[in-house]
Amino acid sequence: MSERRVIPVSRLVSYVRSSLEGDPVLTGVLVEGEISNLRQPYSGHWYFSLKDQNASLSCVMFASSNRNVRFPVKNGVKVVVRGNVSVYPAQGTLQLVVNAMKESGVGDLYRQLELLKQKLAAEGLFDEHHKKPLPLYPMNIALVTGNNTAAREDVLITFAKRWPAAKVYEYPCPVQGADAPPKIIDALKKADLGNHQLILLVRGGGSIEDLWCFNDEALARVIYDLKTPVVTGIGHEIDFTIADFAADVRANTPTGAVEISTPDIAEVHQALHNRLIRMEAVVKRRLSMARVRYEKSASHPVMVYPERLSSDSVMRLDYLRERLMKGAARVEKSRSSFNELANRFTHDMNTYSKNLHAQIMEIRMKLYHDTKNQMSESEHRLDLMNDAMKRAVRVRSDQERMNVMKSSALLDAYSPLKILSRGYSIVTKDDEAVRSVDMVHADDLIDIRVYDGTIRAKACETEKKQ
């Protein structure tokens, strides 16, 4: 619970109220029911409930709307009302703000209107995101209305007073009767092709039957598809038609359509005048600041004595020119000294090279003679050492030969083969010398090594010496 933001009751009720009042399906809704709990205080407003066998709905009908009701209203009367669903904030209750009331006998037309409105709303024809914005200063306006009607005269008079700068193009058509919808559609399509900035579709007040041509489904779809913004002003404030819901903006009356879609020329003139005054004030302020900067700059010493602007630079240039000339003289003198030193160095290097070459040749000859004498002496010494080494190798070789002969005779004297030649033998079992009678058993295979070979034998029996 702590993760949700806590809001006041009034804010929640206000949100629910705005959501309901912004829903096109709940705007101009038609409801049929029986009046009950009717109250008619001195304010002139009517407070009552509409009920049927299953539910009851609180209603309010303000004096500006109920004065148009032409039949006696009392408890128990069955009526069809048109209104907008809202919320009464003080009590947080749902209510219907009624703006028109008819006796239940004309309820069939209202039911048809309500069903068509629900169908088109479900298809998105009344969606707010599809509504086109109105131009701020429309100068080219199309007027679609009846010819020689009071609504037309009111609209043109309002244009002349409110926004005479606009050019109004008329597309007259019938605005009442069964044959009116296709002709209204034709006029709207022509106006849409006329490159106008705005289209006004208007008609004066009348009964629901008089205004029924504006509840045509095909007309609503054409208004939805028009590329030019459409403003409707049909009937009085309490009258709502399907064309009003499909239009980009709905006005309560024909003159209201002009007031919604155009600016007031007097207000525009006043705004332009205020902007002109502000622009003049800005220009005067900037001119004053420029004049002050000019006067301050004109009194500057540089402006009074302009030659001072370049005198320091001229003096500096002369000084640098003198330094440059002195530097060039020093460079020339240094070049002469360098050339003299270079010539002396070249002469000294040539003399030194000749002397060094002679010394090197002398040393080379001396080394050659010394090396040749040393090599002859070394060769003689090497021959003597070679002869001495050969004599020493012969003596050492003779001594080693005598030692080998002595060792061979001694080895031969102690050799087992020598002993075997005198009639002895060596007995082995599994390649191991038999040193005791305990190592051999009856039927064991044994090998007897004699002087000139090996005898393979089997032991019959063993006897140990006591």
C-alpha positions in Angstrom: 0.0 0.0 0.0 2.9 2.4 0.7 4.1 2.0 -2.9 1.1 3.9 -4.2 0.8 7.7 -4.1 -1.8 9.0 -1.7 -4.1 11.6 -3.2 -7.0 13.7 -1.8 -10.6 12.6 -2.4 -11.3 15.8 -4.4 -8.5 15.0 -6.8 -9.8 11.5 -7.4 -13.4 12.7 -7.9 -12.1 15.4 -10.3 -10.2 12.8 -12.3 -13.2 10.6 -12.6 -15.4 13.6 -13.6 -12.9 14.8 -16.3 -12.7 11.2 -17.6 -16.4 10.8 -17.9 -16.9 14.3 -19.4 -14.2 13.7 -22.0 -15.7 10.4 -23.2 -17.6 11.1 -26.5 -19.8 8.1 -25.9 -21.0 9.7 -22.6 -21.5 13.1 -24.2 -25.0 13.7 -25.6 -26.1 10.3 -24.4 -29.8 9.5 -24.9 -31.6 7.9 -21.9 -35.2 6.8 -21.5 -36.8 6.4 -18.1 -39.5 7.5 -15.7 -39.2 10.7 -13.8 -39.2 10.4 -10.0 -38.2 12.6 -7.0 -38.8 15.7 -9.0 -37.8 19.0 -7.3 -38.2 22.4 -8.8 -36.8 25.1 -6.4 -36.9 28.8 -6.9 -33.6 28.8 -8.8 -35.5 27.3 -11.7 -33.3 24.2 -12.0 -34.8 20.8 -12.0 -33.5 17.9 -9.9 -35.0 14.5 -10.4 -34.2 10.8 -11.0 -34.7 8.7 -14.1 -35.6 5.1 -13.3 -36.7 1.8 -14.8 -37.4 -1.5 -13.3 -33.7 -2.2 -12.6 -31.9 1.0 -11.9 -32.1 4.7 -11.0 -30.0 7.7 -12.1 -29.7 11.2 -10.6 -30.3 14.0 -13.0 -30.1 17.8 -13.1 -31.6 20.1 -15.8 -30.6 23.7 -15.4 -33.0 26.6 -16.1 -31.3 27.6 -19.3 -32.2 24.1 -20.7 -35.5 23.3 -19.1 -37.2 26.5 -20.4 -37.3 24.8 -23.9 -39.4 21.9 -22.6 -42.9 22.2 -24.1 -44.9 19.6 -22.1 -45.8 19.3 -18.4 -43.1 17.5 -16.4 -44.1 15.6 -13.2 -43.3 12.4 -11.4 -44.3 9.3 -13.3 -43.9 10.8 -16.8 -41.9 8.6 -19.2 -39.4 10.7 -21.1 -36.3 10.5 -23.3 -33.5 12.9 -22.2 -30.2 13.9 -23.8 -27.3 14.9 -21.6 -23.7 14.4 -20.5 -22.6 12.0 -17.8 -20.7 13.7 -15.0 -20.0 13.5 -11.3 -21.4 15.8 -8.5 -18.2 16.5 -6.6 -19.8 17.5 -3.3 -21.3 14.0 -2.8 -19.2 12.1 -5.3 -22.3 10.7 -7.0 -22.8 9.9 -10.7 -25.3 12.2 -12.4 -26.7 13.1 -15.8 -26.6 16.8 -16.8 -29.7 16.9 -19.0 -29.8 19.5 -21.8 -32.9 18.3 -23.7 -36.0 16.4 -22.9 -38.7 14.9 -25.1 -41.8 12.8 -24.3 -41.2 9.1 -24.7 -43.3 9.1 -27.9 -40.3 10.4 -29.9 -37.9 8.0 -28.4 -37.4 6.0 -31.6 -35.3 8.8 -33.2 -33.2 9.2 -30.1 -32.6 5.4 -30.0 -31.4 5.5 -33.6 -29.2 8.4 -32.9 -27.7 6.7 -29.9 -27.0 3.5 -31.7 -25.3 5.3 -34.6 -23.2 7.4 -32.2 -22.0 4.3 -30.4 -21.1 2.5 -33.7 -19.1 5.5 -35.1 -17.4 6.1 -31.7 -16.3 2.4 -31.7 -14.8 2.9 -35.1 -12.7 5.9 -33.9 -14.5 8.6 -35.9 -14.8 10.8 -32.8 -11.2 10.2 -31.4 -9.5 13.4 -30.2 -6.1 12.5 -31.7 -7.7 12.7 -35.2 -8.9 16.2 -34.7 -7.1 18.8 -36.9 -5.9 22.0 -35.3 -7.5 25.3 -36.4 -5.3 28.0 -38.1 -4.5 30.9 -35.9 -5.4 33.6 -38.4 -7.5 32.1 -41.2 -7.7 34.3 -44.2 -9.5 31.9 -46.6 -12.7 30.4 -45.2 -15.4 28.2 -46.8 -19.0 28.6 -45.5 -21.4 25.6 -46.0 -24.9 26.4 -45.1 -28.4 27.1 -46.5 -28.9 29.9 -49.0 -30.8 33.0 -47.7 -31.1 31.6 -44.1 -30.9 33.5 -40.8 -27.9 31.4 -39.9 -26.0 32.5 -43.0 -26.8 36.2 -42.3 -25.7 35.9 -38.7 -22.4 34.3 -39.7 -21.6 36.9 -42.4 -22.5 39.7 -40.0 -20.2 38.2 -37.3 -17.4 37.8 -39.8 -17.8 41.5 -40.9 -17.6 42.6 -37.3 -15.1 40.2 -35.8 -12.7 39.2 -38.7 -13.3 41.3 -41.8 -9.8 40.5 -43.1 -10.9 37.0 -44.1 -12.3 36.1 -47.5 -15.4 34.0 -47.2 -16.4 31.6 -50.0 -20.0 30.3 -49.9 -21.1 26.7 -50.8 -24.9 26.8 -50.4 -26.9 23.6 -49.9 -30.1 22.4 -48.3 -29.9 21.9 -44.5 -33.2 20.2 -43.8 -35.1 17.3 -45.2 -34.4 13.7 -46.4 -32.5 14.8 -49.6 -30.2 17.2 -47.7 -27.4 14.8 -46.6 -26.0 14.0 -50.1 -26.1 17.7 -51.1 -24.3 18.7 -47.9 -21.7 16.0 -48.6 -21.3 17.4 -52.2 -20.8 21.0 -50.9 -18.3 19.8 -48.3 -16.2 17.9 -50.9 -16.1 20.9 -53.2 -15.0 23.1 -50.3 -12.3 20.7 -49.4 -10.9 20.9 -52.9 -10.9 24.7 -52.8 -7.6 25.1 -50.9 -9.4 26.8 -48.0 -7.9 27.1 -44.5 -11.1 26.3 -42.8 -14.7 25.0 -43.4 -17.7 26.2 -41.4 -20.8 23.9 -41.5 -23.7 25.8 -39.8 -27.4 25.7 -39.4 -29.9 27.5 -37.2 -32.0 25.9 -34.4 -34.9 23.6 -34.9 -36.5 20.4 -33.7 -34.8 17.0 -33.7 -36.6 16.3 -36.9 -35.4 19.5 -38.5 -31.7 18.7 -37.6 -31.9 15.0 -38.4 -30.1 15.4 -41.7 -26.9 16.1 -39.7 -27.2 12.7 -38.1 -26.4 11.0 -41.4 -23.8 8.2 -41.2 -22.3 9.0 -44.7 -22.0 12.7 -43.8 -20.1 11.8 -40.6 -17.6 9.7 -42.6 -17.1 12.4 -45.1 -16.4 15.0 -42.4 -13.9 12.6 -40.8 -12.0 12.2 -44.2 -11.8 15.9 -45.1 -8.3 17.3 -45.2 -9.5 20.8 -44.3 -10.4 21.5 -40.6 -14.2 21.6 -40.0 -16.1 23.7 -37.4 -19.8 22.9 -36.9 -22.4 25.3 -35.5 -25.7 23.4 -35.7 -28.8 24.4 -33.8 -28.6 25.8 -30.2 -26.3 25.0 -27.3 -28.4 22.0 -26.2 -28.4 20.4 -29.7 -25.8 17.7 -30.5 -25.7 15.9 -33.8 -23.4 13.2 -35.3 -21.8 15.8 -37.5 -20.8 17.7 -34.3 -19.0 14.7 -32.9 -17.2 14.0 -36.3 -16.1 17.6 -36.8 -12.7 18.9 -35.6 -14.4 21.6 -33.4 -18.1 21.9 -32.3 -19.6 25.3 -31.6 -22.9 25.8 -29.8 -24.4 28.1 -32.5 -23.6 29.4 -36.0 -22.2 32.7 -34.6 -20.3 30.7 -32.0 -18.6 28.8 -34.9 -17.2 32.1 -36.2 -16.1 33.2 -32.7 -14.3 29.9 -32.1 -12.5 29.8 -35.5 -11.4 33.4 -35.9 -9.6 36.0 -33.8 -11.2 39.4 -32.9 -9.9 42.1 -35.2 -10.0 44.6 -32.4 -7.9 42.3 -30.2 -5.5 41.7 -33.1 -5.1 45.5 -33.6 -4.5 46.0 -29.9 -2.0 43.2 -29.9 -0.2 44.7 -32.9 -0.3 48.1 -31.3 1.2 46.8 -28.1 3.9 45.0 -30.0 4.6 48.1 -32.1 5.0 50.1 -28.8 7.4 47.5 -27.4 9.4 47.4 -30.7 9.6 51.3 -30.7 10.8 51.2 -27.0 13.4 48.6 -27.9 14.6 50.6 -30.9 14.8 53.8 -28.9 16.7 52.1 -26.1 19.2 50.6 -28.6 19.6 54.0 -30.4 20.2 55.7 -27.0 22.8 53.1 -26.1 24.4 53.4 -29.5 24.5 57.2 -29.2 26.2 57.0 -25.8 28.8 54.6 -27.2 29.4 56.9 -30.2 29.9 60.0 -28.0 32.2 58.1 -25.7 34.2 56.8 -28.7 34.3 60.2 -30.3 35.9 61.8 -27.3 38.6 59.1 -27.1 42.2 60.6 -27.7 42.6 58.2 -30.7 39.6 59.8 -32.4 40.8 63.3 -31.6 44.4 62.7 -32.7 44.2 59.7 -35.1 47.9 60.1 -35.9 48.7 58.7 -32.5 47.2 55.4 -33.5 50.2 54.8 -35.9 53.0 57.0 -34.4 54.0 54.3 -31.9 54.0 51.7 -34.6 56.1 53.8 -36.9 58.7 54.4 -34.2 58.7 50.7 -33.4 59.2 49.9 -37.0 62.2 52.3 -37.3 63.8 50.8 -34.3 63.4 47.3 -35.6 64.8 48.3 -39.0 68.0 49.7 -37.3 68.4 46.5 -35.3 67.9 44.4 -38.5 70.7 46.4 -40.3 73.1 46.0 -37.4 72.3 42.3 -37.2 73.0 41.9 -41.0 76.4 43.6 -40.6 77.3 41.2 -37.7 76.2 38.3 -39.8 78.5 39.4 -42.7 81.4 39.8 -40.4 80.8 36.4 -38.9 80.6 34.9 -42.4 84.1 36.3 -43.3 85.6 35.0 -40.0 84.1 31.6 -40.7 85.5 31.4 -44.2 89.0 32.3 -43.0 88.8 29.7 -40.2 87.5 27.1 -42.8 90.4 27.7 -45.1 93.0 27.4 -42.3 91.3 24.3 -41.1 91.4 22.8 -44.6 95.2 23.6 -45.0 96.0 22.2 -41.5 94.0 19.0 -42.2 95.8 18.4 -45.5 99.2 18.8 -43.8 98.3 16.6 -40.9 96.9 13.9 -43.2 100.2 13.7 -45.2 102.3 13.5 -42.0 99.9 10.9 -40.6 100.1 8.8 -43.8 103.9 8.8 -43.7 103.9 7.7 -40.0 101.5 4.9 -40.7 103.6 3.6 -43.6 106.7 3.6 -41.4 104.9 1.8 -38.6 103.5 -0.7 -41.1 107.0 -1.6 -42.5 108.4 -1.9 -39.0 105.6 -4.2 -38.0 106.1 -6.3 -41.1 109.8 -6.9 -40.4 109.3 -7.6 -36.7 106.5 -10.0 -37.5 108.5 -11.9 -40.1 111.4 -12.4 -37.6 109.1 -13.5 -34.9 107.4 -16.0 -37.2 110.7 -17.6 -38.2 111.7 -18.0 -34.5 108.3 -19.4 -33.6 108.5 -21.9 -36.5 111.9 -23.2 -35.2 110.6 -23.5 -31.6 107.5 -25.3 -32.9 109.6 -27.9 -34.8 111.6 -28.6 -31.6 108.5 -29.0 -29.5 107.0 -31.3 -32.2 110.0 -33.6 -32.1 110.0 -33.7 -28.3 106.3 -34.6 -28.3 106.8 -37.4 -30.7 109.6 -38.9 -28.6 107.4 -38.6 -25.5 104.4 -40.3 -27.2 106.7 -43.3 -28.3 108.1 -43.8 -24.8 104.6 -43.6 -23.2 103.2 -46.0 -25.9 105.9 -48.6 -25.2 105.2 -48.4 -21.5 101.4 -48.8 -21.9 102.0 -51.8 -24.3 104.1 -53.6 -21.6 101.5 -52.9 -19.0 98.7 -54.3 -21.2 100.7 -57.5 -21.8 101.3 -58.0 -18.1 97.6 -57.5 -17.3 96.5 -59.9 -20.0 98.8 -62.6 -18.7 97.5 -62.1 -15.2 93.8 -62.0 -16.4 94.4 -65.2 -18.4 95.8 -66.9 -15.3 92.7 -66.2 -13.3 90.2 -66.7 -16.1 87.4 -69.3 -15.4 87.9 -70.6 -19.0 91.5 -71.4 -18.1 90.2 -73.4 -15.1 87.6 -75.2 -17.2 90.4 -76.3 -19.6 91.9 -78.2 -16.7 88.7 -80.4 -16.3 86.5 -78.2 -14.1 82.9 -77.2 -14.9 80.2 -74.6 -13.8 76.6 -75.7 -13.0 73.8 -73.2 -13.4 70.0 -73.4 -12.9 67.8 -70.7 -14.5 70.9 -68.8 -15.4 72.1 -68.7 -11.7 75.3 -70.5 -10.5 74.6 -73.5 -8.3 76.7 -73.0 -5.2 74.9 -75.5 -2.9 73.1 -78.8 -3.2 70.1 -77.2 -1.6 69.5 -75.1 -4.8 68.8 -78.3 -6.9 66.0 -80.8 -6.5 65.2 -84.1 -8.3 64.0 -83.7 -11.9 65.3 -80.0 -12.1 66.9 -79.1 -15.4 70.5 -77.8 -15.0 73.1 -76.4 -17.4 76.8 -77.7 -17.1 79.4 -75.3 -18.7 82.6 -77.1 -19.7 85.6 -75.7 -21.6 84.3 -76.1 -25.1 80.5 -75.9 -24.5 77.3 -76.5 -22.4 75.6 -79.8 -21.3 71.9 -79.8 -20.7 71.0 -82.3 -17.9 68.3 -83.4 -15.4 69.1 -84.0 -11.7 68.1 -87.6 -10.7 68.8 -87.0 -7.0 70.8 -84.9 -4.7 73.0 -85.8 -1.8 74.4 -83.4 0.6 77.9 -84.0 2.1 77.8 -84.7 5.8 
